[in-house]
Amino acid sequence: MSTAPGPLQGVHVVEFAIALTGPYATALLADQGAEVVKVERPGIGDIARWIGVSVNDMSALFLVCNRGKRSIVLDLQQPEGVEIALRLAAQADVVIENYRPGVMDKLGLGYEHVSGTNPDVVYASLTGFGSEGPYRDRSAYDTVIQAYGGFATNQANPDDGVPVFLRQTAADKVTALYACQAITAALLARANGAGGQHLELSMTDAVVSFLWADSAGNEMLLDADHSMNSSFVAGFRPMRFVDGWGIVTPTSDADFAGMCRALDVAGYDDPRVATVGERRKHREVMEPIMDMVYAQASNLTQAEATARFEAERVPFAMILSPDQLTRDEHAVAIGLFEEDDHHVVGRTRLPRHPTRFGRTPAQLRKQSPALGEHTDAILDELGMGAAIGDLRASGVVA
């Protein structure tokens, strides 16, 4: 593994965040070289420590979203705890929080408090519904935003319209990705002389922005005739093979013809379906052809279908479970997963950082902290080493 510094080497981040959105964003920044200090509450810490599969009181969710960070436990209900947090924030390039609007202000840790002593700080506030409007104070978890922002409707079966929720915290993760981009953009603006600034990003904004690109056609083109589903991928469905499932995505004319040839389905050269424009106009011709495509696929094994699709250069994939993916020959060949021994949970397997930087490589930070693991070291760096005993005795730190 390369020892070259990551692209965010030297950037200091202080995180006041729980669950997934803020922590996942800062985990990605840590992979890219940022130094991240995570401020946790006494006793329970980040609630994500307790959600889902776990070993020794550390969950897989917490492991993946908090890799590469240091943990300090502060009681922010005590003035001394807030003062320590302000000292940390005063030295930070980035502060990120994902509480309800106004919570950090009430604690004395809002943007105005932090920027008063650190005007160059990039301060990112991540919320559910934003800091304005009638829903600003609502509790917002992933499924709430999936419902409000359109994910649940987008996933509904077109035949019955029953909403379906993605079985993952997609709204949280999408927001985290937008947050990473916004934070690094703000750091670039600061480097170019714009100074620090307050970033506000709601899960609602992130999900709607993400969804709108390909799943709100009728809502975007207001003069459309509404004869098609707003989502242009709504009609795709998996193919059943003898021993499993797969998907073919015949977007181009060559893809469509190749899929039909691979499955021995005739009619693809009919002028009424030979081009994408004609296929849209002649659904009465397309539907029987597609019915035959699925019928023919059911007679093939995955290996047989793979050979045929590859020969025709058709875009396809066999549907894999996470366990199957870890053993797939392509995933193994490219080193998609990295294994390690963790000091709390034991053996781990994590996907590598997704971006490969040519000159400033990101590196997966595999060690996620135990609760308060670095409290003493961080206090010592702040010049408060002599006070650790008194601070711990009064419950300010843990």
Secondary structure, DSSP 4 states (H G I P E B T S, - for coil): ---SPPTTTT-EEEEE--SSHHHHHHHHHHHTT-EEEEEE-TTT-SGGGGSSSEETTEEHHHHHHSTTEEEEEB-TTSHHHHHHHHHHHHT-SEEEE-S-TTHHHHHT-SHHHHHHH-TT-EEEEEESS-SSSTTTTS---HHHHHHHHTHHHHTS-TTT------SS-HHHHHHHHHHHHHHHHHHHHHHTT---EEEEEEHHHHHHHHHHHHH-HHHHSTTS---S-SSTTTT--PEEETTEEEEE---SHHHHHHHHHHTT---TTSTTTSSHHHHHH-HHHHHHHHHHHHHHHTTS-HHHHHHHHHHHT--EEE---HHHHHH-HHHHHHT-EEEEEETTTEEEEEEPPS---SSS-------PPPTTTTHHHHHHHTT-GGGHHHHHHTTSB-
